[in-house]
Structure formats: C-alpha cells, structure tokens
C-alpha cells in the first residue's frame, strides 16, 4: 500500500495527501519510530529502508521482475524526493547559518552584482544627485553650528546611527563585505567631508558660546571666514566622492578596483591634509 501511495502522491489533492499520510504514519510509527517532523519524508524513509531490505534478501527474484509494475514508479518517486529534500536541506542549513538576506547577498556577489547597481546610462544623473544630496547634508551640518552646535551634533548622531545600523545589520547576516564593497570606494572622502563640515559648524558654535575677548559678532566673522574655507574644501571632496559613488560604486566593476580607489583616495586625503598642516606651520612644501 505504501508503494502505491508514494507512486500516486503527486496525483492526489493536498487534502487527500494529508489524510492518507497521517493515517500511514500512525500505522508505522509504533513499529518504526519517527525521527523527523516531515510526515511524507518519514514515509519515504520507511519505504526506502524496506526496499533495501528486500533487495538484500531477494535480489535474484527482484532482478527477474518480482518488483512488479508498482514499485518502479515508487522507487523513482523516492529518488526524486531524496534529491529534492537534499537540495532543500542544504539550502535550509545555509539560511539557518546566514539568514535569507545573507543568502541573497551571497548569490548577488556570486553572479557579479554589487549593492545598489545602476544602469550605465543613468550613472551620471545618479552622481549629480548624490553630490547635491551630500553637499546639502554638509551645509546643514555647518549651518547647524548657529544653533550652538545642537543641530550639528544631532545630524552627526543621526547619520552615524543610520550608517552604524546598516553595518550592524549586514554584519548580522554575514554580508558586511557586500556592503563595504559599495561604500569603501567613495566613503573615505565622503565621511571625511562630513566631519570637516561638522568641525566648521562647531567653530561657529564656539564663536557664539565662548567668543573669548572678542565680541560675538567679531568672533563669528573671524571663525566664519575660516569655516567658509573649510566648506570650500568640503564641496571639493564631496564632488570627487559623489563622482566616484555615482560612476564606480554603482557599477559592476570588480571589487579590487573599488578597494584600489578607496586606498588611492585615502593617500590623496593624507597628502592633502599634511600639506595644509605644513603650510599652517610655515614649513616649505613641494606641492
């Protein structure tokens, strides 16, 4: 009866499948303990074990055709079921270890697709939008200094929290590298620019809160001039970072290229800041 049921399982409606499956499991369970939650899987394992026993006892008769016309489709069904369940078990273990999001990220990486990819024709527009957005955020961080630094602090905290939450989420799903491949290409310059704009905002806040021996107006004028030069550098850095993000980070370029651009931008940034530091100290420079 079991081989007939398995041979016709795909022809039965779900209700009939469930009813007969439960009935057969109740019959076999007292003699053969069930060690899996899947009822149909249990029946298939029972049938497979019985077939192995029969082959070991009556192999010559089975070769002569004693198996009949009924066990052949059942055996084929069992084989297909085994393959399907093995594939499902492998996938389920991967999902259990990494999560569905990590599985999707890994599959995207395996297929050569990066995070937030954009069509080639749309990348210049994306770059322009990114540059505009980043400059807007930086100006907000800068002008926030006029609120005694409260708005500047809040914007830094909010953006830092969002970025940190994104990193933590991807890390929890074992997909941190997938995100970093997108971020690192432009992130060095972009994050530095945000911090510089915050520093400019805090200069304004200091002029308001602690002007020293100057009037607040004079302090704001002096510190505002310095902050304006800082914002000029910020705009330049964000223009470069936005171009990298829009044209490279959103492309299907190899990760090695993106890491290389990240390293090159870090070297450029160090040289740029070192040049300013030496100039401020009055030391001669070559650049």
C-alpha positions, 0 to 999 in steps of 0.5 A, spaced: 500 500 500 505 504 501 508 503 494 502 505 491 501 511 495 508 514 494 507 512 486 500 516 486 502 522 491 503 527 486 496 525 483 492 526 489 489 533 492 493 536 498 487 534 502 487 527 500 495 527 501 494 529 508 489 524 510 492 518 507 499 520 510 497 521 517 493 515 517 500 511 514 504 514 519 500 512 525 500 505 522 508 505 522 510 509 527 509 504 533 513 499 529 518 504 526 519 510 530 519 517 527 525 521 527 523 527 523 517 532 523 516 531 515 510 526 515 511 524 507 519 524 508 518 519 514 514 515 509 519 515 504 524 513 509 520 507 511 519 505 504 526 506 502 529 502 508 524 496 506 526 496 499 533 495 501 531 490 505 528 486 500 533 487 495 538 484 500 534 478 501 531 477 494 535 480 489 535 474 484 527 474 484 527 482 484 532 482 478 527 477 474 521 482 475 518 480 482 518 488 483 512 488 479 509 494 475 508 498 482 514 499 485 518 502 479 514 508 479 515 508 487 522 507 487 523 513 482 518 517 486 523 516 492 529 518 488 526 524 486 524 526 493 531 524 496 534 529 491 529 534 492 529 534 500 537 534 499 537 540 495 532 543 500 536 541 506 542 544 504 539 550 502 535 550 509 542 549 513 545 555 509 539 560 511 539 557 518 547 559 518 546 566 514 539 568 514 535 569 507 538 576 506 545 573 507 543 568 502 541 573 497 547 577 498 551 571 497 548 569 490 548 577 488 556 577 489 556 570 486 553 572 479 557 579 479 552 584 482 554 589 487 549 593 492 545 598 489 547 597 481 545 602 476 544 602 469 550 605 465 546 610 462 543 613 468 550 613 472 551 620 471 544 623 473 545 618 479 552 622 481 549 629 480 544 627 485 548 624 490 553 630 490 547 635 491 544 630 496 551 630 500 553 637 499 546 639 502 547 634 508 554 638 509 551 645 509 546 643 514 551 640 518 555 647 518 549 651 518 547 647 524 553 650 528 548 657 529 544 653 533 550 652 538 552 646 535 545 642 537 543 641 530 550 639 528 551 634 533 544 631 532 545 630 524 552 627 526 548 622 531 543 621 526 547 619 520 552 615 524 546 611 527 543 610 520 550 608 517 552 604 524 545 600 523 546 598 516 553 595 518 550 592 524 545 589 520 549 586 514 554 584 519 548 580 522 547 576 516 554 575 514 554 580 508 558 586 511 563 585 505 557 586 500 556 592 503 563 595 504 564 593 497 559 599 495 561 604 500 569 603 501 570 606 494 567 613 495 566 613 503 573 615 505 572 622 502 565 622 503 565 621 511 571 625 511 567 631 508 562 630 513 566 631 519 570 637 516 563 640 515 561 638 522 568 641 525 566 648 521 559 648 524 562 647 531 567 653 530 561 657 529 558 654 535 564 656 539 564 663 536 557 664 539 558 660 546 565 662 548 567 668 543 573 669 548 575 677 548 572 678 542 565 680 541 560 675 538 559 678 532 567 679 531 568 672 533 563 669 528 566 673 522 573 671 524 571 663 525 566 664 519 571 666 514 575 660 516 569 655 516 567 658 509 574 655 507 573 649 510 566 648 506 570 650 500 574 644 501 568 640 503 564 641 496 571 639 493 571 632 496 564 631 496 564 632 488 570 627 487 566 622 492 559 623 489 563 622 482 566 616 484 559 613 488 555 615 482 560 612 476 564 606 480 560 604 486 554 603 482 557 599 477 559 592 476 566 593 476 570 588 480 571 589 487 579 590 487 578 596 483 573 599 488 578 597 494 584 600 489 580 607 489 578 607 496 586 606 498 588 611 492 583 616 495 585 615 502 593 617 500 590 623 496 586 625 503 593 624 507 597 628 502 592 633 502 591 634 509 599 634 511 600 639 506 595 644 509 598 642 516 605 644 513 603 650 510 599 652 517 606 651 520 610 655 515 614 649 513 616 649 505 612 644 501 613 641 494 606 641 492 
